[in-house]
Structure formats: C-alpha cells, structure tokens
Amino acid sequence: MRTVLLKYALLLPLILFFIWLGLVIFGCMACFFGATETYYCTNYCMIAKISVSMILAAYVIFFARSLFYANKK
C-alpha cells in the first residue's frame, strides 16, 4: 500500500508538469501564428480547463482503483 501511495504522489506532479509544458508549447505556437487576446480568454482557457480536469479525473479514478486492488491482496 505504501508503494502505491508513493507512486501516485510522485506521478501527479509529473503529469501536471507535462500538461503545463504542452499548454505552453500550444500557446507559443498560437501566438506565433497570430492568435489574438480573445483567443486566450476563450478557446485556450477552455482547452486548458478541459484537459486538466480530464487528467485529474482519470488520476483519481486510477488511484482509487489501485488502492482498492492493493487492499484486496
């Protein structure tokens, strides 16, 4: 059980870092191709909110599932 908690405690910051890195690259590409300020206030924020919430929801589901199976063994 302890290894499961340690694995997931280290996995979440890594996942969030890669999400942030992807959003930075996506934002830089959008700026390079001429995106205006309204793009960042509407579409970009929506993409960021959806991607972060989906990843966090999947993280919680897999964490709960692994705790459930770790306690069964």
mmCIF file of the N, C-alpha and C atoms, coordinates in Angstrom:
data_MODEL
# 
_entry.id   MODEL 
# 
loop_
_atom_site.group_PDB 
_atom_site.id 
_atom_site.type_symbol 
_atom_site.label_atom_id 
_atom_site.label_alt_id 
_atom_site.label_comp_id 
_atom_site.label_asym_id 
_atom_site.label_entity_id 
_atom_site.label_seq_id 
_atom_site.pdbx_PDB_ins_code 
_atom_site.Cartn_x 
_atom_site.Cartn_y 
_atom_site.Cartn_z 
_atom_site.occupancy 
_atom_site.B_iso_or_equiv 
_atom_site.pdbx_formal_charge 
_atom_site.auth_seq_id 
_atom_site.auth_comp_id 
_atom_site.auth_asym_id 
_atom_site.auth_atom_id 
_atom_site.pdbx_PDB_model_num 
ATOM 1   N N  . MET A 1 1  ? 0.824   -1.188 0.000   1.00 0.00 ? 1  MET A N  1 
ATOM 2   C CA . MET A 1 1  ? 0.000   0.000  0.000   1.00 0.00 ? 1  MET A CA 1 
ATOM 3   C C  . MET A 1 1  ? 0.871   1.256  0.000   1.00 0.00 ? 1  MET A C  1 
ATOM 4   N N  . ARG A 1 2  ? 1.970   1.191  0.722   1.00 0.00 ? 2  ARG A N  1 
ATOM 5   C CA . ARG A 1 2  ? 2.841   2.351  0.802   1.00 0.00 ? 2  ARG A CA 1 
ATOM 6   C C  . ARG A 1 2  ? 3.461   2.676  -0.557  1.00 0.00 ? 2  ARG A C  1 
ATOM 7   N N  . THR A 1 3  ? 3.811   1.656  -1.320  1.00 0.00 ? 3  THR A N  1 
ATOM 8   C CA . THR A 1 3  ? 4.400   1.895  -2.638  1.00 0.00 ? 3  THR A CA 1 
ATOM 9   C C  . THR A 1 3  ? 3.380   2.490  -3.598  1.00 0.00 ? 3  THR A C  1 
ATOM 10  N N  . VAL A 1 4  ? 2.129   2.113  -3.452  1.00 0.00 ? 4  VAL A N  1 
ATOM 11  C CA . VAL A 1 4  ? 1.074   2.686  -4.295  1.00 0.00 ? 4  VAL A CA 1 
ATOM 12  C C  . VAL A 1 4  ? 0.930   4.172  -4.005  1.00 0.00 ? 4  VAL A C  1 
ATOM 13  N N  . LEU A 1 5  ? 0.919   4.535  -2.740  1.00 0.00 ? 5  LEU A N  1 
ATOM 14  C CA . LEU A 1 5  ? 0.801   5.947  -2.378  1.00 0.00 ? 5  LEU A CA 1 
ATOM 15  C C  . LEU A 1 5  ? 2.010   6.745  -2.844  1.00 0.00 ? 5  LEU A C  1 
ATOM 16  N N  . LEU A 1 6  ? 3.181   6.188  -2.707  1.00 0.00 ? 6  LEU A N  1 
ATOM 17  C CA . LEU A 1 6  ? 4.390   6.871  -3.144  1.00 0.00 ? 6  LEU A CA 1 
ATOM 18  C C  . LEU A 1 6  ? 4.400   7.054  -4.655  1.00 0.00 ? 6  LEU A C  1 
ATOM 19  N N  . LYS A 1 7  ? 3.994   6.006  -5.371  1.00 0.00 ? 7  LYS A N  1 
ATOM 20  C CA . LYS A 1 7  ? 3.968   6.082  -6.836  1.00 0.00 ? 7  LYS A CA 1 
ATOM 21  C C  . LYS A 1 7  ? 3.005   7.174  -7.301  1.00 0.00 ? 7  LYS A C  1 
ATOM 22  N N  . TYR A 1 8  ? 1.823   7.215  -6.724  1.00 0.00 ? 8  TYR A N  1 
ATOM 23  C CA . TYR A 1 8  ? 0.846   8.210  -7.148  1.00 0.00 ? 8  TYR A CA 1 
ATOM 24  C C  . TYR A 1 8  ? 1.170   9.601  -6.632  1.00 0.00 ? 8  TYR A C  1 
ATOM 25  N N  . ALA A 1 9  ? 1.873   9.702  -5.509  1.00 0.00 ? 9  ALA A N  1 
ATOM 26  C CA . ALA A 1 9  ? 2.285   11.019 -5.019  1.00 0.00 ? 9  ALA A CA 1 
ATOM 27  C C  . ALA A 1 9  ? 3.345   11.632 -5.922  1.00 0.00 ? 9  ALA A C  1 
ATOM 28  N N  . LEU A 1 10 ? 4.167   10.812 -6.529  1.00 0.00 ? 10 LEU A N  1 
ATOM 29  C CA . LEU A 1 10 ? 5.183   11.313 -7.448  1.00 0.00 ? 10 LEU A CA 1 
ATOM 30  C C  . LEU A 1 10 ? 4.663   11.460 -8.870  1.00 0.00 ? 10 LEU A C  1 
ATOM 31  N N  . LEU A 1 11 ? 3.616   10.746 -9.189  1.00 0.00 ? 11 LEU A N  1 
ATOM 32  C CA . LEU A 1 11 ? 3.085   10.759 -10.546 1.00 0.00 ? 11 LEU A CA 1 
ATOM 33  C C  . LEU A 1 11 ? 2.280   12.026 -10.844 1.00 0.00 ? 11 LEU A C  1 
ATOM 34  N N  . LEU A 1 12 ? 1.523   12.517 -9.877  1.00 0.00 ? 12 LEU A N  1 
ATOM 35  C CA . LEU A 1 12 ? 0.680   13.690 -10.117 1.00 0.00 ? 12 LEU A CA 1 
ATOM 36  C C  . LEU A 1 12 ? 1.483   14.935 -10.491 1.00 0.00 ? 12 LEU A C  1 
ATOM 37  N N  . PRO A 1 13 ? 2.549   15.304 -9.775  1.00 0.00 ? 13 PRO A N  1 
ATOM 38  C CA . PRO A 1 13 ? 3.312   16.478 -10.210 1.00 0.00 ? 13 PRO A CA 1 
ATOM 39  C C  . PRO A 1 13 ? 3.925   16.307 -11.595 1.00 0.00 ? 13 PRO A C  1 
ATOM 40  N N  . LEU A 1 14 ? 4.329   15.096 -11.922 1.00 0.00 ? 14 LEU A N  1 
ATOM 41  C CA . LEU A 1 14 ? 4.902   14.842 -13.238 1.00 0.00 ? 14 LEU A CA 1 
ATOM 42  C C  . LEU A 1 14 ? 3.856   15.016 -14.337 1.00 0.00 ? 14 LEU A C  1 
ATOM 43  N N  . ILE A 1 15 ? 2.671   14.504 -14.111 1.00 0.00 ? 15 ILE A N  1 
ATOM 44  C CA . ILE A 1 15 ? 1.585   14.658 -15.082 1.00 0.00 ? 15 ILE A CA 1 
ATOM 45  C C  . ILE A 1 15 ? 1.219   16.121 -15.256 1.00 0.00 ? 15 ILE A C  1 
ATOM 46  N N  . LEU A 1 16 ? 1.086   16.833 -14.142 1.00 0.00 ? 16 LEU A N  1 
ATOM 47  C CA . LEU A 1 16 ? 0.732   18.253 -14.224 1.00 0.00 ? 16 LEU A CA 1 
ATOM 48  C C  . LEU A 1 16 ? 1.819   19.071 -14.905 1.00 0.00 ? 16 LEU A C  1 
ATOM 49  N N  . PHE A 1 17 ? 3.080   18.704 -14.716 1.00 0.00 ? 17 PHE A N  1 
ATOM 50  C CA . PHE A 1 17 ? 4.161   19.401 -15.399 1.00 0.00 ? 17 PHE A CA 1 
ATOM 51  C C  . PHE A 1 17 ? 4.066   19.210 -16.907 1.00 0.00 ? 17 PHE A C  1 
ATOM 52  N N  . PHE A 1 18 ? 3.797   17.989 -17.352 1.00 0.00 ? 18 PHE A N  1 
ATOM 53  C CA . PHE A 1 18 ? 3.693   17.752 -18.791 1.00 0.00 ? 18 PHE A CA 1 
ATOM 54  C C  . PHE A 1 18 ? 2.459   18.414 -19.394 1.00 0.00 ? 18 PHE A C  1 
ATOM 55  N N  . ILE A 1 19 ? 1.377   18.510 -18.638 1.00 0.00 ? 19 ILE A N  1 
ATOM 56  C CA . ILE A 1 19 ? 0.210   19.263 -19.111 1.00 0.00 ? 19 ILE A CA 1 
ATOM 57  C C  . ILE A 1 19 ? 0.579   20.727 -19.271 1.00 0.00 ? 19 ILE A C  1 
ATOM 58  N N  . TRP A 1 20 ? 1.255   21.282 -18.269 1.00 0.00 ? 20 TRP A N  1 
ATOM 59  C CA . TRP A 1 20 ? 1.675   22.686 -18.329 1.00 0.00 ? 20 TRP A CA 1 
ATOM 60  C C  . TRP A 1 20 ? 2.615   22.911 -19.506 1.00 0.00 ? 20 TRP A C  1 
ATOM 61  N N  . LEU A 1 21 ? 3.570   22.003 -19.696 1.00 0.00 ? 21 LEU A N  1 
ATOM 62  C CA . LEU A 1 21 ? 4.508   22.133 -20.803 1.00 0.00 ? 21 LEU A CA 1 
ATOM 63  C C  . LEU A 1 21 ? 3.798   22.083 -22.152 1.00 0.00 ? 21 LEU A C  1 
ATOM 64  N N  . GLY A 1 22 ? 2.837   21.190 -22.282 1.00 0.00 ? 22 GLY A N  1 
ATOM 65  C CA . GLY A 1 22 ? 2.059   21.119 -23.514 1.00 0.00 ? 22 GLY A CA 1 
ATOM 66  C C  . GLY A 1 22 ? 1.254   22.385 -23.767 1.00 0.00 ? 22 GLY A C  1 
ATOM 67  N N  . LEU A 1 23 ? 0.664   22.941 -22.708 1.00 0.00 ? 23 LEU A N  1 
ATOM 68  C CA . LEU A 1 23 ? -0.094  24.177 -22.870 1.00 0.00 ? 23 LEU A CA 1 
ATOM 69  C C  . LEU A 1 23 ? 0.808   25.354 -23.215 1.00 0.00 ? 23 LEU A C  1 
ATOM 70  N N  . VAL A 1 24 ? 2.006   25.384 -22.664 1.00 0.00 ? 24 VAL A N  1 
ATOM 71  C CA . VAL A 1 24 ? 2.956   26.446 -23.004 1.00 0.00 ? 24 VAL A CA 1 
ATOM 72  C C  . VAL A 1 24 ? 3.353   26.356 -24.470 1.00 0.00 ? 24 VAL A C  1 
ATOM 73  N N  . ILE A 1 25 ? 3.666   25.160 -24.922 1.00 0.00 ? 25 ILE A N  1 
ATOM 74  C CA . ILE A 1 25 ? 4.038   24.981 -26.332 1.00 0.00 ? 25 ILE A CA 1 
ATOM 75  C C  . ILE A 1 25 ? 2.866   25.331 -27.245 1.00 0.00 ? 25 ILE A C  1 
ATOM 76  N N  . PHE A 1 26 ? 1.675   24.884 -26.875 1.00 0.00 ? 26 PHE A N  1 
ATOM 77  C CA . PHE A 1 26 ? 0.480   25.194 -27.662 1.00 0.00 ? 26 PHE A CA 1 
ATOM 78  C C  . PHE A 1 26 ? 0.219   26.705 -27.699 1.00 0.00 ? 26 PHE A C  1 
ATOM 79  N N  . GLY A 1 27 ? 0.388   27.368 -26.558 1.00 0.00 ? 27 GLY A N  1 
ATOM 80  C CA . GLY A 1 27 ? 0.194   28.819 -26.501 1.00 0.00 ? 27 GLY A CA 1 
ATOM 81  C C  . GLY A 1 27 ? 1.226   29.579 -27.308 1.00 0.00 ? 27 GLY A C  1 
ATOM 82  N N  . CYS A 1 28 ? 2.474   29.125 -27.270 1.00 0.00 ? 28 CYS A N  1 
ATOM 83  C CA . CYS A 1 28 ? 3.520   29.774 -28.065 1.00 0.00 ? 28 CYS A CA 1 
ATOM 84  C C  . CYS A 1 28 ? 3.274   29.594 -29.557 1.00 0.00 ? 28 CYS A C  1 
ATOM 85  N N  . MET A 1 29 ? 2.828   28.411 -29.945 1.00 0.00 ? 29 MET A N  1 
ATOM 86  C CA . MET A 1 29 ? 2.516   28.192 -31.358 1.00 0.00 ? 29 MET A CA 1 
ATOM 87  C C  . MET A 1 29 ? 1.341   29.057 -31.795 1.00 0.00 ? 29 MET A C  1 
ATOM 88  N N  . ALA A 1 30 ? 0.337   29.183 -30.930 1.00 0.00 ? 30 ALA A N  1 
ATOM 89  C CA . ALA A 1 30 ? -0.818  30.012 -31.272 1.00 0.00 ? 30 ALA A CA 1 
ATOM 90  C C  . ALA A 1 30 ? -0.411  31.476 -31.398 1.00 0.00 ? 30 ALA A C  1 
ATOM 91  N N  . CYS A 1 31 ? 0.455   31.929 -30.509 1.00 0.00 ? 31 CYS A N  1 
ATOM 92  C CA . CYS A 1 31 ? 0.932   33.309 -30.589 1.00 0.00 ? 31 CYS A CA 1 
ATOM 93  C C  . CYS A 1 31 ? 1.765   33.524 -31.849 1.00 0.00 ? 31 CYS A C  1 
ATOM 94  N N  . PHE A 1 32 ? 2.574   32.557 -32.199 1.00 0.00 ? 32 PHE A N  1 
ATOM 95  C CA . PHE A 1 32 ? 3.406   32.644 -33.396 1.00 0.00 ? 32 PHE A CA 1 
ATOM 96  C C  . PHE A 1 32 ? 2.551   32.730 -34.654 1.00 0.00 ? 32 PHE A C  1 
ATOM 97  N N  . PHE A 1 33 ? 1.437   32.018 -34.669 1.00 0.00 ? 33 PHE A N  1 
ATOM 98  C CA . PHE A 1 33 ? 0.564   32.032 -35.837 1.00 0.00 ? 33 PHE A CA 1 
ATOM 99  C C  . PHE A 1 33 ? -0.459  33.159 -35.800 1.00 0.00 ? 33 PHE A C  1 
ATOM 100 N N  . GLY A 1 34 ? -0.347  34.064 -34.834 1.00 0.00 ? 34 GLY A N  1 
ATOM 101 C CA . GLY A 1 34 ? -1.150  35.282 -34.844 1.00 0.00 ? 34 GLY A CA 1 
ATOM 102 C C  . GLY A 1 34 ? -2.445  35.239 -34.059 1.00 0.00 ? 34 GLY A C  1 
ATOM 103 N N  . ALA A 1 35 ? -2.502  34.475 -32.999 1.00 0.00 ? 35 ALA A N  1 
ATOM 104 C CA . ALA A 1 35 ? -3.713  34.449 -32.181 1.00 0.00 ? 35 ALA A CA 1 
ATOM 105 C C  . ALA A 1 35 ? -3.844  35.770 -31.420 1.00 0.00 ? 35 ALA A C  1 
ATOM 106 N N  . THR A 1 36 ? -5.063  36.228 -31.283 1.00 0.00 ? 36 THR A N  1 
ATOM 107 C CA . THR A 1 36 ? -5.303  37.493 -30.580 1.00 0.00 ? 36 THR A CA 1 
ATOM 108 C C  . THR A 1 36 ? -5.579  37.231 -29.107 1.00 0.00 ? 36 THR A C  1 
ATOM 109 N N  . GLU A 1 37 ? -5.810  38.303 -28.351 1.00 0.00 ? 37 GLU A N  1 
ATOM 110 C CA . GLU A 1 37 ? -6.071  38.170 -26.920 1.00 0.00 ? 37 GLU A CA 1 
ATOM 111 C C  . GLU A 1 37 ? -7.390  37.460 -26.638 1.00 0.00 ? 37 GLU A C  1 
ATOM 112 N N  . THR A 1 38 ? -8.354  37.608 -27.521 1.00 0.00 ? 38 THR A N  1 
ATOM 113 C CA . THR A 1 38 ? -9.635  36.939 -27.292 1.00 0.00 ? 38 THR A CA 1 
ATOM 114 C C  . THR A 1 38 ? -9.503  35.425 -27.398 1.00 0.00 ? 38 THR A C  1 
ATOM 115 N N  . TYR A 1 39 ? -8.530  34.960 -28.162 1.00 0.00 ? 39 TYR A N  1 
ATOM 116 C CA . TYR A 1 39 ? -8.298  33.518 -28.261 1.00 0.00 ? 39 TYR A CA 1 
ATOM 117 C C  . TYR A 1 39 ? -7.881  32.964 -26.901 1.00 0.00 ? 39 TYR A C  1 
ATOM 118 N N  . TYR A 1 40 ? -7.007  33.660 -26.213 1.00 0.00 ? 40 TYR A N  1 
ATOM 119 C CA . TYR A 1 40 ? -6.531  33.175 -24.915 1.00 0.00 ? 40 TYR A CA 1 
ATOM 120 C C  . TYR A 1 40 ? -7.614  33.249 -23.850 1.00 0.00 ? 40 TYR A C  1 
ATOM 121 N N  . CYS A 1 41 ? -8.525  34.180 -23.976 1.00 0.00 ? 41 CYS A N  1 
ATOM 122 C CA . CYS A 1 41 ? -9.593  34.314 -22.980 1.00 0.00 ? 41 CYS A CA 1 
ATOM 123 C C  . CYS A 1 41 ? -10.742 33.352 -23.226 1.00 0.00 ? 41 CYS A C  1 
ATOM 124 N N  . THR A 1 42 ? -10.845 32.798 -24.403 1.00 0.00 ? 42 THR A N  1 
ATOM 125 C CA . THR A 1 42 ? -11.980 31.915 -24.699 1.00 0.00 ? 42 THR A CA 1 
ATOM 126 C C  . THR A 1 42 ? -11.514 30.483 -24.975 1.00 0.00 ? 42 THR A C  1 
ATOM 127 N N  . ASN A 1 43 ? -10.959 30.243 -26.135 1.00 0.00 ? 43 ASN A N  1 
ATOM 128 C CA . ASN A 1 43 ? -10.624 28.875 -26.562 1.00 0.00 ? 43 ASN A CA 1 
ATOM 129 C C  . ASN A 1 43 ? -9.493  28.261 -25.742 1.00 0.00 ? 43 ASN A C  1 
ATOM 130 N N  . TYR A 1 44 ? -8.428  29.012 -25.540 1.00 0.00 ? 44 TYR A N  1 
ATOM 131 C CA . TYR A 1 44 ? -7.266  28.480 -24.837 1.00 0.00 ? 44 TYR A CA 1 
ATOM 132 C C  . TYR A 1 44 ? -7.608  28.117 -23.393 1.00 0.00 ? 44 TYR A C  1 
ATOM 133 N N  . CYS A 1 45 ? -8.364  28.959 -22.726 1.00 0.00 ? 45 CYS A N  1 
ATOM 134 C CA . CYS A 1 45 ? -8.761  28.670 -21.345 1.00 0.00 ? 45 CYS A CA 1 
ATOM 135 C C  . CYS A 1 45 ? -9.666  27.443 -21.290 1.00 0.00 ? 45 CYS A C  1 
ATOM 136 N N  . MET A 1 46 ? -10.536 27.303 -22.257 1.00 0.00 ? 46 MET A N  1 
ATOM 137 C CA . MET A 1 46 ? -11.422 26.145 -22.287 1.00 0.00 ? 46 MET A CA 1 
ATOM 138 C C  . MET A 1 46 ? -10.622 24.864 -22.535 1.00 0.00 ? 46 MET A C  1 
ATOM 139 N N  . ILE A 1 47 ? -9.660  24.909 -23.443 1.00 0.00 ? 47 ILE A N  1 
ATOM 140 C CA . ILE A 1 47 ? -8.812  23.743 -23.694 1.00 0.00 ? 47 ILE A CA 1 
ATOM 141 C C  . ILE A 1 47 ? -8.038  23.378 -22.438 1.00 0.00 ? 47 ILE A C  1 
ATOM 142 N N  . ALA A 1 48 ? -7.502  24.363 -21.755 1.00 0.00 ? 48 ALA A N  1 
ATOM 143 C CA . ALA A 1 48 ? -6.738  24.107 -20.531 1.00 0.00 ? 48 ALA A CA 1 
ATOM 144 C C  . ALA A 1 48 ? -7.620  23.518 -19.438 1.00 0.00 ? 48 ALA A C  1 
ATOM 145 N N  . LYS A 1 49 ? -8.799  24.071 -19.236 1.00 0.00 ? 49 LYS A N  1 
ATOM 146 C CA . LYS A 1 49 ? -9.700  23.572 -18.194 1.00 0.00 ? 49 LYS A CA 1 
ATOM 147 C C  . LYS A 1 49 ? -10.137 22.137 -18.474 1.00 0.00 ? 49 LYS A C  1 
ATOM 148 N N  . ILE A 1 50 ? -10.468 21.859 -19.712 1.00 0.00 ? 50 ILE A N  1 
ATOM 149 C CA . ILE A 1 50 ? -10.927 20.517 -20.068 1.00 0.00 ? 50 ILE A CA 1 
ATOM 150 C C  . ILE A 1 50 ? -9.795  19.501 -19.927 1.00 0.00 ? 50 ILE A C  1 
ATOM 151 N N  . SER A 1 51 ? -8.612  19.837 -20.416 1.00 0.00 ? 51 SER A N  1 
ATOM 152 C CA . SER A 1 51 ? -7.507  18.881 -20.353 1.00 0.00 ? 51 SER A CA 1 
ATOM 153 C C  . SER A 1 51 ? -7.067  18.619 -18.914 1.00 0.00 ? 51 SER A C  1 
ATOM 154 N N  . VAL A 1 52 ? -6.972  19.653 -18.104 1.00 0.00 ? 52 VAL A N  1 
ATOM 155 C CA . VAL A 1 52 ? -6.568  19.461 -16.708 1.00 0.00 ? 52 VAL A CA 1 
ATOM 156 C C  . VAL A 1 52 ? -7.628  18.686 -15.939 1.00 0.00 ? 52 VAL A C  1 
ATOM 157 N N  . SER A 1 53 ? -8.894  19.006 -16.143 1.00 0.00 ? 53 SER A N  1 
ATOM 158 C CA . SER A 1 53 ? -9.940  18.296 -15.406 1.00 0.00 ? 53 SER A CA 1 
ATOM 159 C C  . SER A 1 53 ? -10.041 16.833 -15.835 1.00 0.00 ? 53 SER A C  1 
ATOM 160 N N  . MET A 1 54 ? -9.847  16.539 -17.115 1.00 0.00 ? 54 MET A N  1 
ATOM 161 C CA . MET A 1 54 ? -9.888  15.148 -17.568 1.00 0.00 ? 54 MET A CA 1 
ATOM 162 C C  . MET A 1 54 ? -8.724  14.344 -16.998 1.00 0.00 ? 54 MET A C  1 
ATOM 163 N N  . ILE A 1 55 ? -7.542  14.921 -16.986 1.00 0.00 ? 55 ILE A N  1 
ATOM 164 C CA . ILE A 1 55 ? -6.372  14.230 -16.457 1.00 0.00 ? 55 ILE A CA 1 
ATOM 165 C C  . ILE A 1 55 ? -6.516  14.017 -14.955 1.00 0.00 ? 55 ILE A C  1 
ATOM 166 N N  . LEU A 1 56 ? -6.990  15.010 -14.232 1.00 0.00 ? 56 LEU A N  1 
ATOM 167 C CA . LEU A 1 56 ? -7.166  14.854 -12.785 1.00 0.00 ? 56 LEU A CA 1 
ATOM 168 C C  . LEU A 1 56 ? -8.254  13.835 -12.458 1.00 0.00 ? 56 LEU A C  1 
ATOM 169 N N  . ALA A 1 57 ? -9.319  13.802 -13.232 1.00 0.00 ? 57 ALA A N  1 
ATOM 170 C CA . ALA A 1 57 ? -10.373 12.817 -13.000 1.00 0.00 ? 57 ALA A CA 1 
ATOM 171 C C  . ALA A 1 57 ? -9.846  11.405 -13.263 1.00 0.00 ? 57 ALA A C  1 
ATOM 172 N N  . ALA A 1 58 ? -9.102  11.229 -14.333 1.00 0.00 ? 58 ALA A N  1 
ATOM 173 C CA . ALA A 1 58 ? -8.520  9.918  -14.624 1.00 0.00 ? 58 ALA A CA 1 
ATOM 174 C C  . ALA A 1 58 ? -7.528  9.523  -13.542 1.00 0.00 ? 58 ALA A C  1 
ATOM 175 N N  . TYR A 1 59 ? -6.764  10.487 -13.048 1.00 0.00 ? 59 TYR A N  1 
ATOM 176 C CA . TYR A 1 59 ? -5.801  10.221 -11.970 1.00 0.00 ? 59 TYR A CA 1 
ATOM 177 C C  . TYR A 1 59 ? -6.513  9.734  -10.715 1.00 0.00 ? 59 TYR A C  1 
ATOM 178 N N  . VAL A 1 60 ? -7.590  10.386 -10.345 1.00 0.00 ? 60 VAL A N  1 
ATOM 179 C CA . VAL A 1 60 ? -8.333  9.991  -9.149  1.00 0.00 ? 60 VAL A CA 1 
ATOM 180 C C  . VAL A 1 60 ? -8.943  8.599  -9.332  1.00 0.00 ? 60 VAL A C  1 
ATOM 181 N N  . ILE A 1 61 ? -9.468  8.320  -10.506 1.00 0.00 ? 61 ILE A N  1 
ATOM 182 C CA . ILE A 1 61 ? -10.068 7.008  -10.760 1.00 0.00 ? 61 ILE A CA 1 
ATOM 183 C C  . ILE A 1 61 ? -9.014  5.909  -10.673 1.00 0.00 ? 61 ILE A C  1 
ATOM 184 N N  . PHE A 1 62 ? -7.857  6.100  -11.313 1.00 0.00 ? 62 PHE A N  1 
ATOM 185 C CA . PHE A 1 62 ? -6.815  5.085  -11.261 1.00 0.00 ? 62 PHE A CA 1 
ATOM 186 C C  . PHE A 1 62 ? -6.231  4.941  -9.864  1.00 0.00 ? 62 PHE A C  1 
ATOM 187 N N  . PHE A 1 63 ? -6.135  6.046  -9.136  1.00 0.00 ? 63 PHE A N  1 
ATOM 188 C CA . PHE A 1 63 ? -5.634  5.995  -7.761  1.00 0.00 ? 63 PHE A CA 1 
ATOM 189 C C  . PHE A 1 63 ? -6.591  5.206  -6.868  1.00 0.00 ? 63 PHE A C  1 
ATOM 190 N N  . ALA A 1 64 ? -7.872  5.469  -6.985  1.00 0.00 ? 64 ALA A N  1 
ATOM 191 C CA . ALA A 1 64 ? -8.859  4.748  -6.174  1.00 0.00 ? 64 ALA A CA 1 
ATOM 192 C C  . ALA A 1 64 ? -8.880  3.269  -6.549  1.00 0.00 ? 64 ALA A C  1 
ATOM 193 N N  . ARG A 1 65 ? -8.777  2.987  -7.838  1.00 0.00 ? 65 ARG A N  1 
ATOM 194 C CA . ARG A 1 65 ? -8.766  1.592  -8.282  1.00 0.00 ? 65 ARG A CA 1 
ATOM 195 C C  . ARG A 1 65 ? -7.540  0.852  -7.764  1.00 0.00 ? 65 ARG A C  1 
ATOM 196 N N  . SER A 1 66 ? -6.380  1.496  -7.802  1.00 0.00 ? 66 SER A N  1 
ATOM 197 C CA . SER A 1 66 ? -5.169  0.825  -7.320  1.00 0.00 ? 66 SER A CA 1 
ATOM 198 C C  . SER A 1 66 ? -5.194  0.644  -5.814  1.00 0.00 ? 66 SER A C  1 
ATOM 199 N N  . LEU A 1 67 ? -5.777  1.581  -5.073  1.00 0.00 ? 67 LEU A N  1 
ATOM 200 C CA . LEU A 1 67 ? -5.929  1.392  -3.633  1.00 0.00 ? 67 LEU A CA 1 
ATOM 201 C C  . LEU A 1 67 ? -6.880  0.249  -3.331  1.00 0.00 ? 67 LEU A C  1 
ATOM 202 N N  . PHE A 1 68 ? -7.939  0.138  -4.096  1.00 0.00 ? 68 PHE A N  1 
ATOM 203 C CA . PHE A 1 68 ? -8.898  -0.931 -3.901  1.00 0.00 ? 68 PHE A CA 1 
ATOM 204 C C  . PHE A 1 68 ? -8.259  -2.294 -4.129  1.00 0.00 ? 68 PHE A C  1 
ATOM 205 N N  . TYR A 1 69 ? -7.489  -2.422 -5.227  1.00 0.00 ? 69 TYR A N  1 
ATOM 206 C CA . TYR A 1 69 ? -6.855  -3.699 -5.534  1.00 0.00 ? 69 TYR A CA 1 
ATOM 207 C C  . TYR A 1 69 ? -5.674  -3.981 -4.608  1.00 0.00 ? 69 TYR A C  1 
ATOM 208 N N  . ALA A 1 70 ? -5.010  -2.936 -4.093  1.00 0.00 ? 70 ALA A N  1 
ATOM 209 C CA . ALA A 1 70 ? -3.890  -3.138 -3.165  1.00 0.00 ? 70 ALA A CA 1 
ATOM 210 C C  . ALA A 1 70 ? -4.411  -3.659 -1.828  1.00 0.00 ? 70 ALA A C  1 
ATOM 211 N N  . ASN A 1 71 ? -5.594  -3.227 -1.422  1.00 0.00 ? 71 ASN A N  1 
ATOM 212 C CA . ASN A 1 71 ? -6.157  -3.696 -0.162  1.00 0.00 ? 71 ASN A CA 1 
ATOM 213 C C  . ASN A 1 71 ? -6.716  -5.110 -0.280  1.00 0.00 ? 71 ASN A C  1 
ATOM 214 N N  . LYS A 1 72 ? -7.061  -5.554 -1.466  1.00 0.00 ? 72 LYS A N  1 
ATOM 215 C CA . LYS A 1 72 ? -7.588  -6.905 -1.667  1.00 0.00 ? 72 LYS A CA 1 
ATOM 216 C C  . LYS A 1 72 ? -6.515  -7.972 -1.564  1.00 0.00 ? 72 LYS A C  1 
ATOM 217 N N  . LYS A 1 73 ? -5.273  -7.605 -1.875  1.00 0.00 ? 73 LYS A N  1 
ATOM 218 C CA . LYS A 1 73 ? -4.188  -8.594 -1.884  1.00 0.00 ? 73 LYS A CA 1 
ATOM 219 C C  . LYS A 1 73 ? -3.700  -8.913 -0.499  1.00 0.00 ? 73 LYS A C  1 
# 
